[in-house]
């Protein structure tokens, strides 16, 4: 790395903690070794025990560290919001406690990128997924085409969360948006859609964040549960308006949602909350799928082709 950009910029590393002291220790160790030192660390703790508070005693004096025990417990993602609310820095660096910096220059690269791109208030980086159950690694780097589409059509985030999870982001505090506490699975791309509306972004193609995956994560449970996925998807549709269904990425998202959870009739959706009448496009998707052989619609190529034909009103 080049010379550190000397400035008065202060970074707030916000860690919403919960129970996982082994993971948190790894993150704090990676923070301690960072070459860029002008930061504070804020930990908001949702744990039921004192494990986190005992752990951080070992890090006092190594860097500026502020700890807050949540009473009552806030849950995800309100714990994220609480950490950000406590931040004093100009730039917000959320880090989930099961993620960590790839190397000692990660934070330096974030801040130098921000200072070199003063018209951008959103910075995000490539990252490496690490699956703890088999130690498999998967590096994720957004392509130039994906970044162009994201710039022109942010609704592609319904198709693919190109930005990665919040640990991969570096957000200017002036954006002043909170994560929606009403959702769990869609919370990332809901937030990104709202902040991309009026703010430019810059991408760091170097993987400088390790993202840990384990079986006890909220997302691992949520994605298998239609009682969460479908109501959240309906909530998103109401939040952003049914007009977004005109976008093929959004149309494809709802096509796959109902296909994956075997929704074969509009009546089935009565068990999932929707505060107003379902948009006609949703009814159309379900009725179209109901006419197609279930074995065929489960096959990726044919499902994609049928989705496009349905979107174009050919079937």
C-alpha positions as CSV (number, residue, x, y, z in Angstrom):
1,X,0.0,0.0,0.0
2,X,1.0,3.6,-0.5
3,X,1.5,6.3,2.1
4,X,-1.5,6.7,4.5
5,X,-3.5,9.8,3.7
6,X,-3.1,12.0,6.7
7,X,-6.4,13.7,7.5
8,X,-8.8,14.5,10.4
9,X,-11.3,12.0,9.1
10,X,-12.6,9.7,11.8
11,X,-14.0,6.3,11.1
12,X,-16.5,4.7,13.3
13,X,-16.3,0.9,13.2
14,X,-19.7,-0.2,14.4
15,X,-20.1,-3.8,15.7
16,X,-23.5,-5.1,16.6
17,X,-22.5,-8.0,18.7
18,X,-24.4,-11.1,19.8
19,X,-22.9,-14.0,21.8
20,X,-20.1,-15.1,19.3
21,X,-17.0,-14.1,21.3
22,X,-14.7,-16.4,19.3
23,X,-15.8,-14.7,16.1
24,X,-15.7,-11.3,17.7
25,X,-12.1,-11.8,19.0
26,X,-11.0,-12.6,15.4
27,X,-12.6,-9.3,14.2
28,X,-11.1,-7.2,17.0
29,X,-7.7,-8.7,16.3
30,X,-8.0,-7.8,12.6
31,X,-9.0,-4.2,13.7
32,X,-6.1,-3.9,16.0
33,X,-3.6,-4.7,13.2
34,X,-4.9,-2.1,10.8
35,X,-2.3,0.3,9.4
36,X,-4.8,3.2,9.5
37,X,-5.4,4.2,13.2
38,X,-7.8,7.2,13.2
39,X,-10.9,5.3,14.2
40,X,-13.2,4.4,17.0
41,X,-14.8,1.1,17.7
42,X,-18.4,1.0,19.0
43,X,-19.8,-2.3,20.2
44,X,-23.6,-2.6,21.0
45,X,-24.2,-5.9,22.7
46,X,-27.4,-7.9,22.4
47,X,-26.0,-10.9,24.3
48,X,-27.7,-12.5,27.2
49,X,-24.5,-13.2,29.0
50,X,-21.4,-11.2,29.9
51,X,-19.0,-12.9,27.4
52,X,-18.7,-9.9,25.1
53,X,-18.1,-7.4,27.9
54,X,-15.4,-9.7,29.4
55,X,-13.7,-10.1,26.0
56,X,-13.4,-6.4,25.3
57,X,-11.5,-5.8,28.5
58,X,-8.5,-7.3,26.7
59,X,-8.7,-4.6,24.0
60,X,-9.0,-1.5,26.1
61,X,-6.0,0.7,25.5
62,X,-5.2,-0.8,22.1
63,X,-7.7,1.5,20.3
64,X,-10.6,3.8,21.1
65,X,-13.4,1.5,22.2
66,X,-16.9,2.2,23.4
67,X,-19.2,-0.5,24.7
68,X,-23.0,-0.5,25.2
69,X,-25.1,-3.2,26.6
70,X,-28.6,-3.2,25.1
71,X,-31.4,-3.3,27.6
72,X,-33.7,-4.6,26.5
73,X,-32.3,-6.7,23.6
74,X,-32.8,-4.9,20.3
75,X,-32.6,-7.8,17.8
76,X,-31.5,-7.6,14.1
77,X,-31.3,-5.1,12.5
78,X,-32.1,-2.6,15.3
79,X,-28.9,-3.5,17.0
80,X,-27.1,-2.3,13.8
81,X,-28.9,1.0,13.9
82,X,-28.1,1.5,17.6
83,X,-24.3,1.1,16.9
84,X,-24.5,3.6,14.1
85,X,-26.5,6.1,16.3
86,X,-23.6,6.1,18.7
87,X,-21.0,6.9,16.0
88,X,-19.0,10.1,16.1
89,X,-17.1,9.5,12.9
90,X,-17.5,11.0,9.5
91,X,-17.5,7.6,7.9
92,X,-19.4,4.5,9.1
93,X,-17.9,1.1,8.8
94,X,-20.3,-1.6,10.0
95,X,-18.7,-4.9,10.8
96,X,-20.8,-7.9,11.7
97,X,-19.0,-9.9,14.5
98,X,-18.6,-13.0,12.3
99,X,-16.8,-11.0,9.5
100,X,-13.3,-9.6,9.6
101,X,-10.7,-7.6,7.7
102,X,-8.7,-9.6,5.1
103,X,-5.4,-7.8,5.8
104,X,-3.9,-4.8,7.7
105,X,-4.4,-2.4,4.8
106,X,-8.2,-3.0,4.5
107,X,-9.2,0.1,6.4
108,X,-6.5,2.2,4.8
109,X,-7.8,1.3,1.4
110,X,-11.4,2.2,2.4
111,X,-10.5,5.6,3.7
112,X,-8.1,6.5,0.8
113,X,-10.7,5.5,-1.7
114,X,-13.2,7.7,0.0
115,X,-10.8,10.6,0.1
116,X,-9.9,10.1,-3.6
117,X,-13.6,10.0,-4.6
118,X,-15.1,12.9,-2.8
119,X,-18.3,12.9,-4.9
120,X,-19.1,9.3,-3.6
121,X,-20.7,8.8,-0.3
122,X,-21.0,5.0,-0.7
123,X,-18.0,2.8,-1.0
124,X,-18.1,-1.0,-1.2
125,X,-15.5,-3.6,-1.8
126,X,-15.1,-7.1,-3.2
127,X,-15.1,-9.8,-0.5
128,X,-14.5,-13.4,0.2
129,X,-17.2,-15.7,1.6
130,X,-15.9,-18.3,4.0
131,X,-18.2,-21.2,4.9
132,X,-17.2,-22.4,8.3
133,X,-18.7,-25.9,8.0
134,X,-16.4,-26.9,5.2
135,X,-13.8,-24.0,5.1
136,X,-14.7,-23.4,1.5
137,X,-13.8,-19.9,0.2
138,X,-15.6,-18.0,-2.5
139,X,-14.3,-14.6,-3.7
140,X,-16.9,-12.3,-5.0
141,X,-15.9,-9.4,-7.3
142,X,-18.6,-7.4,-9.1
143,X,-18.1,-7.2,-12.8
144,X,-18.0,-4.0,-14.8
145,X,-21.4,-5.0,-16.3
146,X,-23.0,-5.6,-12.9
147,X,-21.7,-2.2,-11.7
148,X,-23.0,-0.5,-14.8
149,X,-26.4,-2.1,-14.3
150,X,-26.4,-1.2,-10.6
151,X,-25.7,2.4,-11.5
152,X,-28.5,2.6,-14.2
153,X,-31.0,0.2,-12.6
154,X,-30.5,-0.3,-8.8
155,X,-33.5,-2.6,-8.8
156,X,-31.1,-5.3,-10.0
157,X,-30.5,-5.8,-6.2
158,X,-33.8,-7.8,-6.3
159,X,-31.9,-10.2,-8.5
160,X,-28.4,-10.1,-6.9
161,X,-27.0,-8.2,-3.9
162,X,-24.0,-7.0,-5.8
163,X,-22.9,-4.8,-2.8
164,X,-22.6,-7.7,-0.4
165,X,-23.5,-7.5,3.3
166,X,-23.1,-4.3,5.3
167,X,-19.5,-5.3,6.4
168,X,-18.5,-4.7,2.8
169,X,-19.6,-1.1,2.9
170,X,-18.2,2.3,3.9
171,X,-20.9,4.9,4.3
172,X,-20.7,8.6,4.8
173,X,-22.6,9.6,7.9
174,X,-24.4,12.4,6.1
175,X,-26.6,9.8,4.3
176,X,-28.4,9.4,7.6
177,X,-30.5,6.3,6.8
178,X,-31.4,3.5,9.1
179,X,-31.9,-0.2,8.4
180,X,-35.6,-1.1,8.4
181,X,-36.3,-2.9,11.7
182,X,-39.4,-4.5,10.2
183,X,-37.4,-6.9,8.0
184,X,-34.7,-9.4,8.5
185,X,-33.7,-11.1,5.2
186,X,-34.2,-8.2,2.8
187,X,-32.7,-5.6,5.2
188,X,-29.5,-5.2,3.2
189,X,-30.8,-4.5,-0.3
190,X,-33.8,-2.5,1.1
191,X,-31.2,-0.2,2.7
192,X,-29.0,-0.1,-0.5
193,X,-32.0,0.7,-2.7
194,X,-32.9,3.7,-0.5
195,X,-29.3,5.1,-0.2
196,X,-28.5,4.6,-3.9
197,X,-31.5,6.7,-4.9
198,X,-29.6,10.0,-4.4
199,X,-26.0,9.0,-3.8
200,X,-23.1,7.9,-6.0
201,X,-21.0,4.8,-5.2
202,X,-17.5,3.6,-5.8
203,X,-16.3,0.0,-5.9
204,X,-13.1,-1.4,-4.6
205,X,-12.3,-4.5,-6.7
206,X,-9.8,-5.9,-4.1
207,X,-11.3,-8.4,-1.7
208,X,-10.6,-6.8,1.7
209,X,-13.4,-8.2,3.8
210,X,-13.9,-11.9,4.9
211,X,-17.6,-12.7,5.3
212,X,-18.2,-15.7,7.6
213,X,-21.1,-18.1,7.0
214,X,-22.3,-20.5,9.7
215,X,-25.4,-22.4,10.3
216,X,-26.6,-20.3,13.3
217,X,-26.9,-17.1,11.3
218,X,-30.3,-15.4,10.9
219,X,-30.1,-15.5,7.1
220,X,-29.5,-19.3,7.1
221,X,-32.8,-19.8,8.9
222,X,-34.8,-17.1,7.2
223,X,-34.2,-18.2,3.6
224,X,-35.8,-21.6,4.3
225,X,-38.9,-20.1,5.9
226,X,-41.8,-19.0,3.7
227,X,-43.5,-17.5,6.7
228,X,-40.7,-14.9,6.8
229,X,-39.7,-14.7,3.1
230,X,-43.1,-14.1,1.6
231,X,-44.4,-11.5,4.1
232,X,-41.1,-9.6,3.8
233,X,-41.3,-9.7,0.0
234,X,-44.9,-8.4,0.1
235,X,-43.7,-5.7,2.6
236,X,-41.0,-4.6,0.1
237,X,-43.5,-4.5,-2.7
238,X,-45.8,-2.2,-0.7
239,X,-42.9,-0.1,0.5
240,X,-41.5,0.6,-3.0
241,X,-44.8,0.3,-4.9
242,X,-46.2,-2.2,-7.4
243,X,-44.7,-0.1,-10.2
244,X,-41.4,-1.8,-9.6
245,X,-42.9,-5.0,-11.0
246,X,-42.4,-3.4,-14.5
247,X,-38.6,-4.0,-13.9
248,X,-37.6,-7.5,-15.2
249,X,-35.3,-8.1,-12.3
250,X,-38.1,-7.5,-9.8
251,X,-40.5,-9.6,-11.9
252,X,-38.0,-12.4,-11.9
253,X,-37.6,-12.2,-8.1
254,X,-41.3,-12.7,-7.5
255,X,-41.5,-15.4,-10.1
256,X,-38.8,-17.3,-8.3
257,X,-40.3,-16.6,-4.9
258,X,-43.7,-18.2,-5.6
259,X,-42.1,-21.0,-7.6
260,X,-39.7,-21.9,-4.9
261,X,-42.4,-22.0,-2.2
262,X,-44.9,-23.9,-4.4
263,X,-47.6,-21.2,-4.3
264,X,-50.1,-22.5,-6.8
265,X,-53.1,-20.2,-6.1
266,X,-53.8,-16.6,-5.0
267,X,-55.9,-18.1,-2.2
268,X,-52.7,-19.6,-0.7
269,X,-51.3,-16.2,-0.2
270,X,-54.2,-15.3,2.2
271,X,-52.1,-16.8,5.0
272,X,-49.4,-14.2,4.4
273,X,-50.1,-10.5,5.3
274,X,-50.7,-8.0,2.6
275,X,-52.5,-4.8,3.7
276,X,-54.1,-4.1,0.4
277,X,-55.3,-6.0,-2.7
278,X,-52.6,-7.9,-4.4
279,X,-51.3,-6.3,-7.6
280,X,-52.7,-7.8,-10.8
281,X,-49.1,-8.7,-11.9
282,X,-48.7,-11.0,-8.9
283,X,-52.0,-12.7,-9.7
284,X,-50.8,-13.1,-13.2
285,X,-47.5,-14.7,-12.1
286,X,-49.2,-17.2,-9.9
287,X,-51.9,-18.1,-12.5
288,X,-49.3,-18.5,-15.2
289,X,-47.1,-20.8,-13.0
290,X,-50.2,-22.9,-12.1
291,X,-50.7,-23.8,-15.8
292,X,-47.2,-25.1,-16.2
293,X,-46.0,-28.6,-15.3
294,X,-44.2,-28.4,-11.9
295,X,-41.3,-30.5,-13.1
296,X,-40.6,-28.2,-16.0
297,X,-40.9,-24.9,-14.0
298,X,-38.4,-26.2,-11.4
299,X,-35.7,-26.5,-14.1
300,X,-33.6,-23.3,-14.3
301,X,-33.4,-22.8,-18.1
302,X,-37.0,-23.5,-18.7
303,X,-38.2,-21.4,-15.7
304,X,-36.1,-18.5,-16.9
305,X,-37.5,-18.8,-20.5
306,X,-41.1,-19.0,-19.2
307,X,-40.5,-16.1,-16.9
308,X,-39.4,-13.9,-19.8
309,X,-42.3,-15.0,-21.9
310,X,-44.7,-14.2,-19.1
311,X,-43.0,-10.8,-18.5
312,X,-43.4,-10.0,-22.2
313,X,-47.1,-11.1,-22.1
314,X,-46.5,-13.9,-24.6
315,X,-47.9,-16.5,-22.3
